[in-house]
Amino acid sequence: MITTTPRTRLPRLVGASLAAGGLALALAACGTDDASGDGATTPAATPDGMTSPTPDAPTPTPTSDDAGGADPAALTDGSTLVDIATYASTWVVTTVEGAVTTLENPSTSEVPYTWVIEPAGAEGTSLVRSSATVDERDLCLSLPGADVVGLAECDDANPNQQLRVVSLDQPEQVNISNDNGYLVADQEGGLAVESEPGSPASVFTLTARGPAEG
């Protein structure tokens, strides 16, 4: 059972290490073109093999109407980019270090922060795939146990990545879990895993953000 007693510690960033090779996520930035004199911006150069996010419009606080009338099934069938928001109106995002955490304003993220939820190799399970990539290799949310939440190269046969994304009273509100526990938003920031979905911290809201590529 999850307790909501505040815990005194710094916000956590929990993440599994990526495969050997030390590949890093791409930073994205826009620089001001001083020569133009009109305030226009141009994208900064991006190293070969790295992704660079398309700048996102300011993101509103999610509400039950944010799905925009989209078919709820499209949120988890692999066809739609989604935001994943916590009960505290923070967003689940990928970090440049290859970890996963939460942000109050996802537009400040240095890498793409949307996700694609698509069927995995085991019946009734899903891959939760980041829109950030490493050398064109996809990264997926992984719950390997021991209170670890991380990203790993996507493998739909890996049980740590085979997640149950279960709709609650409203179809865009879900629990995310596997046999190692339930994903929860930590009270001090970041993410954790608990054995039971016993508090609002285990509720996440999916918001459609357009069609997924491919």
C-alpha positions as CSV (number, residue, x, y, z in Angstrom):
1,M,0.0,0.0,0.0
2,I,1.4,3.4,-1.0
3,T,1.8,5.9,1.8
4,T,1.5,9.6,1.2
5,T,3.7,10.6,4.1
6,P,6.2,13.1,2.8
7,R,9.7,11.7,2.6
8,T,12.7,14.0,3.2
9,R,15.0,13.6,0.2
10,L,16.0,15.4,-2.9
11,P,14.0,14.9,-6.1
12,R,15.0,11.7,-7.7
13,L,16.1,11.0,-11.3
14,V,16.0,7.3,-11.7
15,G,17.1,5.6,-14.9
16,A,18.7,2.5,-16.2
17,S,22.0,2.8,-18.0
18,L,21.9,2.6,-21.8
19,A,23.8,-0.1,-23.6
20,A,27.6,0.0,-23.6
21,G,28.9,2.6,-25.8
22,G,27.9,5.6,-23.8
23,L,25.5,7.0,-26.4
24,A,23.9,10.3,-25.4
25,L,20.6,11.8,-26.2
26,A,20.7,14.9,-28.5
27,L,20.4,18.3,-27.0
28,A,18.0,20.6,-28.8
29,A,18.4,24.4,-28.9
30,C,17.4,27.4,-30.9
31,G,19.7,30.3,-31.2
32,T,18.8,33.9,-31.9
33,D,19.9,35.2,-35.3
34,D,21.3,38.5,-34.4
35,A,22.2,39.4,-37.9
36,S,18.6,39.3,-39.0
37,G,17.6,42.0,-36.6
38,D,14.0,40.8,-36.5
39,G,14.1,38.3,-33.7
40,A,14.0,35.2,-35.9
41,T,15.5,32.1,-34.6
42,T,17.4,29.3,-36.3
43,P,18.0,25.8,-35.0
44,A,21.4,25.0,-33.7
45,A,23.6,22.4,-35.4
46,T,23.0,18.8,-34.2
47,P,25.7,16.1,-34.2
48,D,25.3,13.2,-36.7
49,G,23.2,10.4,-35.5
50,M,21.3,12.4,-32.9
51,T,17.7,13.6,-32.9
52,S,16.6,17.2,-32.5
53,P,13.1,17.9,-31.3
54,T,10.7,20.1,-33.1
55,P,9.9,23.1,-30.8
56,D,6.7,22.5,-29.0
57,A,4.0,25.1,-28.3
58,P,3.3,26.0,-24.7
59,T,1.6,23.0,-23.1
60,P,-1.6,23.7,-21.1
61,T,-2.4,22.0,-17.8
62,P,-4.0,18.6,-18.7
63,T,-7.8,18.2,-18.2
64,S,-10.2,15.5,-18.9
65,D,-11.1,17.2,-22.2
66,D,-7.6,17.4,-23.6
67,A,-7.9,14.2,-25.7
68,G,-9.8,16.4,-28.1
69,G,-12.5,13.8,-28.8
70,A,-10.0,11.3,-30.2
71,D,-10.8,7.7,-30.0
72,P,-9.5,6.5,-26.6
73,A,-8.1,3.4,-28.2
74,A,-5.9,5.5,-30.4
75,L,-4.0,6.6,-27.2
76,T,-2.5,3.1,-26.8
77,D,-2.6,1.5,-30.2
78,G,0.7,3.0,-31.4
79,S,-0.9,5.5,-33.8
80,T,-0.7,8.6,-31.6
81,L,1.9,10.8,-29.9
82,V,0.8,11.4,-26.3
83,D,1.9,13.4,-23.3
84,I,2.0,11.5,-20.0
85,A,1.0,13.7,-17.1
86,T,0.9,12.9,-13.4
87,Y,-1.8,13.6,-10.8
88,A,0.2,16.7,-9.7
89,S,0.2,18.2,-13.3
90,T,3.8,17.4,-14.0
91,W,4.9,15.6,-17.1
92,V,6.8,12.4,-17.6
93,V,9.9,13.3,-19.8
94,T,13.1,11.8,-21.1
95,T,16.4,13.4,-19.9
96,V,19.5,14.0,-21.9
97,E,21.3,11.5,-19.7
98,G,18.9,8.7,-20.9
99,A,16.9,8.6,-17.7
100,V,13.2,9.5,-17.1
101,T,11.8,12.1,-14.7
102,T,9.0,14.6,-14.3
103,L,8.9,18.3,-15.2
104,E,6.4,21.1,-14.3
105,N,6.9,22.6,-17.8
106,P,7.7,20.1,-20.5
107,S,8.5,22.8,-23.0
108,T,11.8,23.3,-21.0
109,S,12.8,19.7,-21.9
110,E,16.0,19.5,-23.9
111,V,14.8,16.4,-25.9
112,P,11.4,15.4,-27.3
113,Y,9.0,14.7,-24.4
114,T,6.1,12.9,-26.1
115,W,5.5,9.1,-26.0
116,V,4.0,6.4,-28.2
117,I,2.2,3.6,-26.4
118,E,2.0,0.5,-28.7
119,P,1.3,-3.2,-28.3
120,A,4.2,-5.3,-26.9
121,G,5.1,-8.9,-27.4
122,A,2.9,-10.3,-24.6
123,E,-0.9,-10.2,-24.8
124,G,-2.4,-7.3,-22.9
125,T,0.9,-5.4,-22.6
126,S,2.4,-2.3,-24.2
127,L,5.7,-0.7,-25.0
128,V,5.8,3.0,-23.8
129,R,8.3,4.4,-26.3
130,S,9.9,7.8,-26.0
131,S,10.0,10.1,-29.0
132,A,13.6,10.8,-28.2
133,T,16.0,8.3,-29.9
134,V,19.7,7.4,-29.8
135,D,21.3,6.9,-33.2
136,E,17.8,6.2,-34.6
137,R,17.3,3.5,-31.9
138,D,14.1,3.7,-29.9
139,L,14.1,4.0,-26.1
140,C,11.3,2.4,-24.1
141,L,10.2,2.8,-20.5
142,S,11.4,0.0,-18.3
143,L,10.5,-1.2,-14.8
144,P,13.1,-3.8,-14.0
145,G,12.3,-3.9,-10.2
146,A,14.1,-2.7,-7.1
147,D,12.3,0.7,-7.3
148,V,14.1,1.5,-10.6
149,V,12.4,3.4,-13.4
150,G,14.4,3.8,-16.6
151,L,14.8,3.7,-20.3
152,A,16.3,0.9,-22.4
153,E,16.6,0.2,-26.1
154,C,13.1,-1.1,-27.1
155,D,12.6,-4.8,-27.0
156,D,9.0,-6.0,-27.1
157,A,10.1,-9.4,-25.7
158,N,11.7,-7.9,-22.6
159,P,9.3,-8.4,-19.6
160,N,10.7,-5.3,-18.0
161,Q,9.3,-3.2,-20.9
162,Q,6.0,-5.2,-21.3
163,L,3.8,-2.8,-19.3
164,R,0.1,-3.0,-18.6
165,V,-1.5,0.3,-19.4
166,V,-5.0,0.0,-17.9
167,S,-7.7,2.6,-18.3
168,L,-9.5,3.8,-15.2
169,D,-12.9,5.6,-14.9
170,Q,-11.9,8.0,-17.7
171,P,-10.2,6.2,-20.7
172,E,-7.4,8.8,-20.8
173,Q,-6.5,8.1,-17.1
174,V,-4.4,5.0,-16.7
175,N,-2.3,2.9,-14.3
176,I,1.1,1.7,-15.7
177,S,2.6,-1.4,-14.3
178,N,4.3,-4.8,-14.8
179,D,5.0,-7.7,-12.5
180,N,7.6,-5.6,-10.7
181,G,5.1,-3.0,-9.5
182,Y,3.1,0.2,-10.4
183,L,4.7,3.4,-11.8
184,V,4.0,6.3,-9.4
185,A,4.8,10.0,-9.3
186,D,7.1,10.6,-6.3
187,Q,5.9,13.3,-3.9
188,E,9.3,15.0,-4.0
189,G,9.5,14.8,-7.8
190,G,10.5,12.1,-10.3
191,L,9.1,8.6,-10.5
192,A,9.1,5.5,-8.5
193,V,7.6,2.0,-8.3
194,E,5.2,0.8,-5.7
195,S,3.6,-2.6,-5.1
196,E,0.0,-1.4,-5.2
197,P,-1.9,1.4,-7.0
198,G,-3.3,2.8,-3.7
199,S,-3.1,6.5,-4.2
200,P,-3.6,9.2,-6.9
201,A,0.2,9.1,-7.4
202,S,-0.4,5.9,-9.6
203,V,-2.8,7.7,-11.9
204,F,-1.4,9.2,-15.2
205,T,-3.3,11.2,-17.8
206,L,-2.7,10.6,-21.5
207,T,-3.1,13.6,-23.9
208,A,-3.1,13.2,-27.6
209,R,-0.5,15.3,-29.4
210,G,-0.9,14.2,-33.0
211,P,-0.1,11.2,-35.2
212,A,2.9,9.1,-34.5
213,E,5.5,8.7,-37.3
214,G,5.7,5.4,-39.1
